[in-house]
Amino acid sequence: MDRIWMINRLMPAVTDREKPLGGIRYYAQGGMTCYILRGKRGDLLIDTGLFQIRRGLGKWLEDYRIKHIFLTHAHADHDWNAAGLQAKGAEIILSERDRGLNRHFMSQPVKPTHPKYFLRNLTQWMNGSIFRSPAYKADIYFTGSGEGILAELGYPAEIVPLPGHTYGSAGILSGKVLYCGDAFTALWKHPDITPHAVSIEEMQDSLRRILEISPEWLACGHGLPLRFAEARPVIEAYLRKRG
Ligand SMILES: [Fe+2]
């Protein structure tokens, strides 16, 4: 039996082909979402998902020429397939502040962003210590907003530092879309505050930054892209209560 077929039965993949949303190119499976930005000299993959989506994602990527991989942060559910794609020639871009986080989850121990996530947070610590992505070194480590590195590489985009979930968490702003990694989430099929952060204060500052930017679309690391109009009240309510 074909393995992609079997995984797809258990964990159906949704892409922009089946469900077009704001012209955003995405591959969503098993609660993880990866994105493509087309550039002048090749394509940029934003995040790579966990091992379960390796084959399906690989098949989807056959239509693209991946030159760069931008990791919104170095958690296993975002960087697991980065080393494999790097071996095929793609260059990895990662924040300097997440250097050393790959395979060392507890070097940036996350805290629950709401008391109800206390138990879930313990599971994160366990999973983070057990599921360690294949090792890689990024080809480009950036600081801050990367001094226009994406534009230099031929992508119509800029890096937006969105620390909090991890210290190096960062997003990409391209036209009407903010690709925000885990700075915000659509994990439960509706817009919500990410359940874990290494620094709650930095996460709240990043949420304020997202409000300032007010993109038309938010493309999160978990869940399908959503219109920012749906996310805004959730962020504002959270910051009113806790910010
Ligand atoms: Fe994460």
py3Dmol code that shows the C-alpha trace and the ligand (Angstrom):
import py3Dmol

protein = """\
ATOM      1  CA  MET A   1       0.000   0.000   0.000  1.00  0.00           C
ATOM      2  CA  ASP A   2       1.294   3.447  -0.868  1.00  0.00           C
ATOM      3  CA  ARG A   3       2.555   5.202   2.278  1.00  0.00           C
ATOM      4  CA  ILE A   4       1.494   8.690   1.306  1.00  0.00           C
ATOM      5  CA  TRP A   5      -2.001   7.366   0.601  1.00  0.00           C
ATOM      6  CA  MET A   6      -2.145   5.701   4.033  1.00  0.00           C
ATOM      7  CA  ILE A   7      -0.883   8.766   5.939  1.00  0.00           C
ATOM      8  CA  ASN A   8      -3.334  10.891   3.979  1.00  0.00           C
ATOM      9  CA  ARG A   9      -6.227   8.654   5.059  1.00  0.00           C
ATOM     10  CA  LEU A  10      -5.216   9.057   8.712  1.00  0.00           C
ATOM     11  CA  MET A  11      -4.180  12.706   8.487  1.00  0.00           C
ATOM     12  CA  PRO A  12      -5.732  14.349   5.432  1.00  0.00           C
ATOM     13  CA  ALA A  13      -3.609  17.061   3.863  1.00  0.00           C
ATOM     14  CA  VAL A  14      -5.210  20.312   2.771  1.00  0.00           C
ATOM     15  CA  THR A  15      -3.467  22.657   0.378  1.00  0.00           C
ATOM     16  CA  ASP A  16      -4.268  25.851  -1.473  1.00  0.00           C
ATOM     17  CA  ARG A  17      -5.263  23.663  -4.436  1.00  0.00           C
ATOM     18  CA  GLU A  18      -8.244  22.174  -2.587  1.00  0.00           C
ATOM     19  CA  LYS A  19      -9.005  25.227  -0.494  1.00  0.00           C
ATOM     20  CA  PRO A  20      -7.696  28.520  -1.902  1.00  0.00           C
ATOM     21  CA  LEU A  21      -7.295  31.186   0.790  1.00  0.00           C
ATOM     22  CA  GLY A  22      -6.081  34.672  -0.093  1.00  0.00           C
ATOM     23  CA  GLY A  23      -3.743  33.349  -2.787  1.00  0.00           C
ATOM     24  CA  ILE A  24      -1.497  31.906  -0.042  1.00  0.00           C
ATOM     25  CA  ARG A  25       0.437  28.770  -1.028  1.00  0.00           C
ATOM     26  CA  TYR A  26       0.161  26.330   1.841  1.00  0.00           C
ATOM     27  CA  TYR A  27       0.435  22.659   2.790  1.00  0.00           C
ATOM     28  CA  ALA A  28      -1.454  21.765   5.987  1.00  0.00           C
ATOM     29  CA  GLN A  29      -1.381  18.297   7.538  1.00  0.00           C
ATOM     30  CA  GLY A  30      -1.570  16.869  11.036  1.00  0.00           C
ATOM     31  CA  GLY A  31      -2.135  20.321  12.512  1.00  0.00           C
ATOM     32  CA  MET A  32       1.049  21.737  10.956  1.00  0.00           C
ATOM     33  CA  THR A  33       1.143  24.239   8.103  1.00  0.00           C
ATOM     34  CA  CYS A  34       4.022  25.070   5.757  1.00  0.00           C
ATOM     35  CA  TYR A  35       4.033  27.871   3.189  1.00  0.00           C
ATOM     36  CA  ILE A  36       5.745  28.848  -0.048  1.00  0.00           C
ATOM     37  CA  LEU A  37       6.872  32.280  -1.180  1.00  0.00           C
ATOM     38  CA  ARG A  38       7.935  32.507  -4.800  1.00  0.00           C
ATOM     39  CA  GLY A  39      11.093  34.486  -5.478  1.00  0.00           C
ATOM     40  CA  LYS A  40      13.047  35.760  -8.462  1.00  0.00           C
ATOM     41  CA  ARG A  41      15.602  32.963  -8.347  1.00  0.00           C
ATOM     42  CA  GLY A  42      13.706  30.126  -6.662  1.00  0.00           C
ATOM     43  CA  ASP A  43      11.206  29.509  -3.901  1.00  0.00           C
ATOM     44  CA  LEU A  44      11.225  29.912  -0.135  1.00  0.00           C
ATOM     45  CA  LEU A  45       9.643  27.292   2.111  1.00  0.00           C
ATOM     46  CA  ILE A  46       8.405  28.585   5.455  1.00  0.00           C
ATOM     47  CA  ASP A  47       8.686  25.785   8.066  1.00  0.00           C
ATOM     48  CA  THR A  48       8.951  22.067   7.334  1.00  0.00           C
ATOM     49  CA  GLY A  49       6.669  20.181   9.776  1.00  0.00           C
ATOM     50  CA  LEU A  50       7.321  16.931  11.652  1.00  0.00           C
ATOM     51  CA  PHE A  51       8.408  13.536  10.238  1.00  0.00           C
ATOM     52  CA  GLN A  52       4.828  12.370   9.506  1.00  0.00           C
ATOM     53  CA  ILE A  53       4.391  14.956   6.767  1.00  0.00           C
ATOM     54  CA  ARG A  54       7.817  14.489   5.138  1.00  0.00           C
ATOM     55  CA  ARG A  55       6.603  12.434   2.173  1.00  0.00           C
ATOM     56  CA  GLY A  56       3.406  14.378   1.491  1.00  0.00           C
ATOM     57  CA  LEU A  57       5.182  17.696   1.794  1.00  0.00           C
ATOM     58  CA  GLY A  58       7.968  16.412  -0.473  1.00  0.00           C
ATOM     59  CA  LYS A  59       5.417  15.492  -3.127  1.00  0.00           C
ATOM     60  CA  TRP A  60       3.735  18.916  -2.874  1.00  0.00           C
ATOM     61  CA  LEU A  61       7.128  20.587  -3.204  1.00  0.00           C
ATOM     62  CA  GLU A  62       7.764  18.877  -6.555  1.00  0.00           C
ATOM     63  CA  ASP A  63       6.013  21.829  -8.213  1.00  0.00           C
ATOM     64  CA  TYR A  64       8.483  24.265  -6.676  1.00  0.00           C
ATOM     65  CA  ARG A  65      12.211  24.891  -6.696  1.00  0.00           C
ATOM     66  CA  ILE A  66      13.101  25.305  -3.023  1.00  0.00           C
ATOM     67  CA  LYS A  67      16.168  27.471  -2.671  1.00  0.00           C
ATOM     68  CA  HIS A  68      15.683  28.591   0.914  1.00  0.00           C
ATOM     69  CA  ILE A  69      13.916  27.402   4.046  1.00  0.00           C
ATOM     70  CA  PHE A  70      12.856  29.983   6.587  1.00  0.00           C
ATOM     71  CA  LEU A  71      12.290  28.496  10.036  1.00  0.00           C
ATOM     72  CA  THR A  72       9.927  30.611  12.109  1.00  0.00           C
ATOM     73  CA  HIS A  73      11.600  28.947  15.099  1.00  0.00           C
ATOM     74  CA  ALA A  74      13.569  25.816  15.916  1.00  0.00           C
ATOM     75  CA  HIS A  75      10.891  23.575  17.440  1.00  0.00           C
ATOM     76  CA  ALA A  76      10.670  20.006  16.092  1.00  0.00           C
ATOM     77  CA  ASP A  77       7.211  20.453  14.543  1.00  0.00           C
ATOM     78  CA  HIS A  78       8.683  23.217  12.396  1.00  0.00           C
ATOM     79  CA  ASP A  79      12.246  22.109  11.673  1.00  0.00           C
ATOM     80  CA  TRP A  80      12.125  18.283  11.512  1.00  0.00           C
ATOM     81  CA  ASN A  81      12.433  18.090   7.716  1.00  0.00           C
ATOM     82  CA  ALA A  82      14.882  20.993   7.396  1.00  0.00           C
ATOM     83  CA  ALA A  83      18.054  18.862   7.455  1.00  0.00           C
ATOM     84  CA  GLY A  84      16.721  16.553   4.705  1.00  0.00           C
ATOM     85  CA  LEU A  85      15.819  19.475   2.450  1.00  0.00           C
ATOM     86  CA  GLN A  86      19.151  21.137   3.178  1.00  0.00           C
ATOM     87  CA  ALA A  87      20.901  17.945   2.009  1.00  0.00           C
ATOM     88  CA  LYS A  88      19.078  18.438  -1.320  1.00  0.00           C
ATOM     89  CA  GLY A  89      20.541  21.924  -1.674  1.00  0.00           C
ATOM     90  CA  ALA A  90      18.172  24.306   0.140  1.00  0.00           C
ATOM     91  CA  GLU A  91      19.676  26.873   2.497  1.00  0.00           C
ATOM     92  CA  ILE A  92      18.256  27.294   5.975  1.00  0.00           C
ATOM     93  CA  ILE A  93      17.521  30.738   7.431  1.00  0.00           C
ATOM     94  CA  LEU A  94      17.038  30.949  11.211  1.00  0.00           C
ATOM     95  CA  SER A  95      17.218  33.585  13.910  1.00  0.00           C
ATOM     96  CA  GLU A  96      20.469  33.827  15.822  1.00  0.00           C
ATOM     97  CA  ARG A  97      18.421  33.654  19.041  1.00  0.00           C
ATOM     98  CA  ASP A  98      17.249  30.108  18.172  1.00  0.00           C
ATOM     99  CA  ARG A  99      20.749  28.854  17.343  1.00  0.00           C
ATOM    100  CA  GLY A 100      21.297  25.850  19.597  1.00  0.00           C
ATOM    101  CA  LEU A 101      17.565  25.234  20.203  1.00  0.00           C
ATOM    102  CA  ASN A 102      17.353  22.420  17.617  1.00  0.00           C
ATOM    103  CA  ARG A 103      17.564  19.102  19.583  1.00  0.00           C
ATOM    104  CA  HIS A 104      17.782  21.093  22.837  1.00  0.00           C
ATOM    105  CA  PHE A 105      14.164  22.023  23.540  1.00  0.00           C
ATOM    106  CA  MET A 106      14.799  22.604  27.236  1.00  0.00           C
ATOM    107  CA  SER A 107      17.432  25.251  26.503  1.00  0.00           C
ATOM    108  CA  GLN A 108      14.339  27.491  26.092  1.00  0.00           C
ATOM    109  CA  PRO A 109      11.730  25.976  28.439  1.00  0.00           C
ATOM    110  CA  VAL A 110       8.249  27.190  27.536  1.00  0.00           C
ATOM    111  CA  LYS A 111       5.667  28.324  30.099  1.00  0.00           C
ATOM    112  CA  PRO A 112       1.867  28.119  29.822  1.00  0.00           C
ATOM    113  CA  THR A 113       0.351  31.367  28.506  1.00  0.00           C
ATOM    114  CA  HIS A 114      -2.810  30.642  30.506  1.00  0.00           C
ATOM    115  CA  PRO A 115      -3.185  28.558  33.707  1.00  0.00           C
ATOM    116  CA  LYS A 116      -5.404  26.060  31.807  1.00  0.00           C
ATOM    117  CA  TYR A 117      -2.346  24.994  29.792  1.00  0.00           C
ATOM    118  CA  PHE A 118      -0.332  23.888  32.837  1.00  0.00           C
ATOM    119  CA  LEU A 119      -0.612  20.137  32.099  1.00  0.00           C
ATOM    120  CA  ARG A 120      -0.273  20.624  28.378  1.00  0.00           C
ATOM    121  CA  ASN A 121       2.928  22.503  29.083  1.00  0.00           C
ATOM    122  CA  LEU A 122       4.404  19.511  30.932  1.00  0.00           C
ATOM    123  CA  THR A 123       3.600  17.341  27.891  1.00  0.00           C
ATOM    124  CA  GLN A 124       5.414  19.882  25.728  1.00  0.00           C
ATOM    125  CA  TRP A 125       8.497  19.542  27.904  1.00  0.00           C
ATOM    126  CA  MET A 126       8.332  15.749  27.592  1.00  0.00           C
ATOM    127  CA  ASN A 127       7.673  15.696  23.854  1.00  0.00           C
ATOM    128  CA  GLY A 128      10.260  18.381  23.269  1.00  0.00           C
ATOM    129  CA  SER A 129      12.879  16.289  25.011  1.00  0.00           C
ATOM    130  CA  ILE A 130      11.876  13.026  23.239  1.00  0.00           C
ATOM    131  CA  PHE A 131      11.252  14.229  19.674  1.00  0.00           C
ATOM    132  CA  ARG A 132      14.545  15.687  18.579  1.00  0.00           C
ATOM    133  CA  SER A 133      14.799  16.779  14.937  1.00  0.00           C
ATOM    134  CA  PRO A 134      17.723  15.717  12.780  1.00  0.00           C
ATOM    135  CA  ALA A 135      20.631  18.083  13.449  1.00  0.00           C
ATOM    136  CA  TYR A 136      21.384  20.957  11.080  1.00  0.00           C
ATOM    137  CA  LYS A 137      23.212  24.234  11.093  1.00  0.00           C
ATOM    138  CA  ALA A 138      21.487  27.148   9.432  1.00  0.00           C
ATOM    139  CA  ASP A 139      23.255  28.642   6.417  1.00  0.00           C
ATOM    140  CA  ILE A 140      22.099  32.106   7.440  1.00  0.00           C
ATOM    141  CA  TYR A 141      21.558  33.236  11.031  1.00  0.00           C
ATOM    142  CA  PHE A 142      19.902  36.640  11.186  1.00  0.00           C
ATOM    143  CA  THR A 143      19.466  39.109  14.010  1.00  0.00           C
ATOM    144  CA  GLY A 144      16.534  41.501  14.400  1.00  0.00           C
ATOM    145  CA  SER A 145      14.734  41.921  11.114  1.00  0.00           C
ATOM    146  CA  GLY A 146      17.659  40.580   9.122  1.00  0.00           C
ATOM    147  CA  GLU A 147      18.639  43.845   7.399  1.00  0.00           C
ATOM    148  CA  GLY A 148      16.674  43.171   4.221  1.00  0.00           C
ATOM    149  CA  ILE A 149      18.146  39.708   3.678  1.00  0.00           C
ATOM    150  CA  LEU A 150      14.975  38.252   2.075  1.00  0.00           C
ATOM    151  CA  ALA A 151      14.737  41.059  -0.484  1.00  0.00           C
ATOM    152  CA  GLU A 152      18.441  40.554  -1.265  1.00  0.00           C
ATOM    153  CA  LEU A 153      17.764  36.867  -1.894  1.00  0.00           C
ATOM    154  CA  GLY A 154      14.992  37.778  -4.352  1.00  0.00           C
ATOM    155  CA  TYR A 155      11.854  37.433  -2.220  1.00  0.00           C
ATOM    156  CA  PRO A 156       9.225  40.177  -1.984  1.00  0.00           C
ATOM    157  CA  ALA A 157       9.265  39.963   1.790  1.00  0.00           C
ATOM    158  CA  GLU A 158      10.761  41.169   5.035  1.00  0.00           C
ATOM    159  CA  ILE A 159      11.532  39.455   8.319  1.00  0.00           C
ATOM    160  CA  VAL A 160       9.504  40.538  11.345  1.00  0.00           C
ATOM    161  CA  PRO A 161      10.974  39.466  14.695  1.00  0.00           C
ATOM    162  CA  LEU A 162       8.141  38.027  16.810  1.00  0.00           C
ATOM    163  CA  PRO A 163       9.923  36.656  19.899  1.00  0.00           C
ATOM    164  CA  GLY A 164       8.125  35.111  22.840  1.00  0.00           C
ATOM    165  CA  HIS A 165       7.104  31.594  21.836  1.00  0.00           C
ATOM    166  CA  THR A 166      10.865  31.077  21.503  1.00  0.00           C
ATOM    167  CA  TYR A 167      13.464  33.848  21.773  1.00  0.00           C
ATOM    168  CA  GLY A 168      14.232  33.581  18.059  1.00  0.00           C
ATOM    169  CA  SER A 169      10.650  33.340  16.799  1.00  0.00           C
ATOM    170  CA  ALA A 170      10.201  35.411  13.664  1.00  0.00           C
ATOM    171  CA  GLY A 171       7.653  35.938  10.934  1.00  0.00           C
ATOM    172  CA  ILE A 172       7.666  37.117   7.350  1.00  0.00           C
ATOM    173  CA  LEU A 173       5.596  39.984   5.989  1.00  0.00           C
ATOM    174  CA  SER A 174       4.915  39.698   2.269  1.00  0.00           C
ATOM    175  CA  GLY A 175       2.235  41.914   0.762  1.00  0.00           C
ATOM    176  CA  LYS A 176      -1.055  41.387   2.578  1.00  0.00           C
ATOM    177  CA  VAL A 177       0.127  38.296   4.482  1.00  0.00           C
ATOM    178  CA  LEU A 178       1.989  37.979   7.762  1.00  0.00           C
ATOM    179  CA  TYR A 179       3.439  34.472   8.128  1.00  0.00           C
ATOM    180  CA  CYS A 180       3.691  34.400  11.891  1.00  0.00           C
ATOM    181  CA  GLY A 181       4.828  30.902  12.930  1.00  0.00           C
ATOM    182  CA  ASP A 182       3.675  30.254  16.494  1.00  0.00           C
ATOM    183  CA  ALA A 183       3.453  33.905  17.533  1.00  0.00           C
ATOM    184  CA  PHE A 184      -0.294  33.330  17.139  1.00  0.00           C
ATOM    185  CA  THR A 185      -2.227  30.168  16.329  1.00  0.00           C
ATOM    186  CA  ALA A 186      -5.185  28.641  14.533  1.00  0.00           C
ATOM    187  CA  LEU A 187      -4.353  25.271  16.103  1.00  0.00           C
ATOM    188  CA  TRP A 188      -7.926  24.520  17.149  1.00  0.00           C
ATOM    189  CA  LYS A 189      -9.468  25.724  13.868  1.00  0.00           C
ATOM    190  CA  HIS A 190     -10.136  29.146  15.307  1.00  0.00           C
ATOM    191  CA  PRO A 191      -7.840  32.086  16.083  1.00  0.00           C
ATOM    192  CA  ASP A 192      -6.230  31.772  19.509  1.00  0.00           C
ATOM    193  CA  ILE A 193      -3.292  32.746  21.694  1.00  0.00           C
ATOM    194  CA  THR A 194      -0.435  30.239  21.437  1.00  0.00           C
ATOM    195  CA  PRO A 195      -0.528  28.025  24.553  1.00  0.00           C
ATOM    196  CA  HIS A 196       3.223  28.161  25.309  1.00  0.00           C
ATOM    197  CA  ALA A 197       5.937  30.801  25.373  1.00  0.00           C
ATOM    198  CA  VAL A 198       9.460  30.994  26.726  1.00  0.00           C
ATOM    199  CA  SER A 199       8.791  34.665  27.524  1.00  0.00           C
ATOM    200  CA  ILE A 200       5.204  35.779  28.057  1.00  0.00           C
ATOM    201  CA  GLU A 201       6.316  39.449  28.090  1.00  0.00           C
ATOM    202  CA  GLU A 202       8.064  39.162  24.715  1.00  0.00           C
ATOM    203  CA  MET A 203       5.078  37.249  23.305  1.00  0.00           C
ATOM    204  CA  GLN A 204       2.752  40.067  24.359  1.00  0.00           C
ATOM    205  CA  ASP A 205       5.044  42.644  22.712  1.00  0.00           C
ATOM    206  CA  SER A 206       4.954  40.554  19.538  1.00  0.00           C
ATOM    207  CA  LEU A 207       1.152  40.453  19.650  1.00  0.00           C
ATOM    208  CA  ARG A 208       1.207  44.275  19.897  1.00  0.00           C
ATOM    209  CA  ARG A 209       3.522  44.329  16.870  1.00  0.00           C
ATOM    210  CA  ILE A 210       1.080  42.123  14.934  1.00  0.00           C
ATOM    211  CA  LEU A 211      -1.714  44.569  15.800  1.00  0.00           C
ATOM    212  CA  GLU A 212       0.446  47.446  14.554  1.00  0.00           C
ATOM    213  CA  ILE A 213       1.102  45.656  11.273  1.00  0.00           C
ATOM    214  CA  SER A 214      -2.564  44.639  10.897  1.00  0.00           C
ATOM    215  CA  PRO A 215      -2.059  42.446   7.831  1.00  0.00           C
ATOM    216  CA  GLU A 216      -5.039  41.326   5.801  1.00  0.00           C
ATOM    217  CA  TRP A 217      -4.147  37.665   6.408  1.00  0.00           C
ATOM    218  CA  LEU A 218      -2.360  35.777   9.176  1.00  0.00           C
ATOM    219  CA  ALA A 219      -0.680  32.547   8.113  1.00  0.00           C
ATOM    220  CA  CYS A 220       0.093  30.635  11.314  1.00  0.00           C
ATOM    221  CA  GLY A 221       2.321  27.604  11.851  1.00  0.00           C
ATOM    222  CA  HIS A 222      -0.713  25.593  12.950  1.00  0.00           C
ATOM    223  CA  GLY A 223      -4.108  25.695  11.278  1.00  0.00           C
ATOM    224  CA  LEU A 224      -5.242  27.256   8.015  1.00  0.00           C
ATOM    225  CA  PRO A 225      -4.548  30.882   7.053  1.00  0.00           C
ATOM    226  CA  LEU A 226      -7.101  33.234   8.567  1.00  0.00           C
ATOM    227  CA  ARG A 227      -8.261  36.765   7.990  1.00  0.00           C
ATOM    228  CA  PHE A 228      -6.712  39.138  10.504  1.00  0.00           C
ATOM    229  CA  ALA A 229     -10.161  40.605  11.204  1.00  0.00           C
ATOM    230  CA  GLU A 230     -10.947  37.284  12.972  1.00  0.00           C
ATOM    231  CA  ALA A 231      -7.735  37.339  15.003  1.00  0.00           C
ATOM    232  CA  ARG A 232      -7.768  40.986  16.081  1.00  0.00           C
ATOM    233  CA  PRO A 233     -10.509  40.734  18.759  1.00  0.00           C
ATOM    234  CA  VAL A 234      -8.816  37.642  20.271  1.00  0.00           C
ATOM    235  CA  ILE A 235      -5.465  39.436  20.545  1.00  0.00           C
ATOM    236  CA  GLU A 236      -7.038  42.635  21.879  1.00  0.00           C
ATOM    237  CA  ALA A 237      -9.056  40.755  24.510  1.00  0.00           C
ATOM    238  CA  TYR A 238      -5.962  38.841  25.661  1.00  0.00           C
ATOM    239  CA  LEU A 239      -3.827  41.973  25.926  1.00  0.00           C
ATOM    240  CA  ARG A 240      -6.584  43.814  27.787  1.00  0.00           C
ATOM    241  CA  LYS A 241      -6.767  41.030  30.354  1.00  0.00           C
ATOM    242  CA  ARG A 242      -3.110  40.117  30.703  1.00  0.00           C
ATOM    243  CA  GLY A 243      -0.977  42.599  28.845  1.00  0.00           C
TER     244      GLY A 243
END
"""
ligand_1 = """\
1
LIG
Fe 6.652 25.953 18.537
"""
view = py3Dmol.view(width=600, height=400)
view.addModel(protein, "pdb")
view.setStyle({"model": 0}, {"cartoon": {"style": "trace"}})
view.addModel(ligand_1, "xyz")
view.setStyle({"model": 1}, {"stick": {}})
view.zoomTo()
view.show()
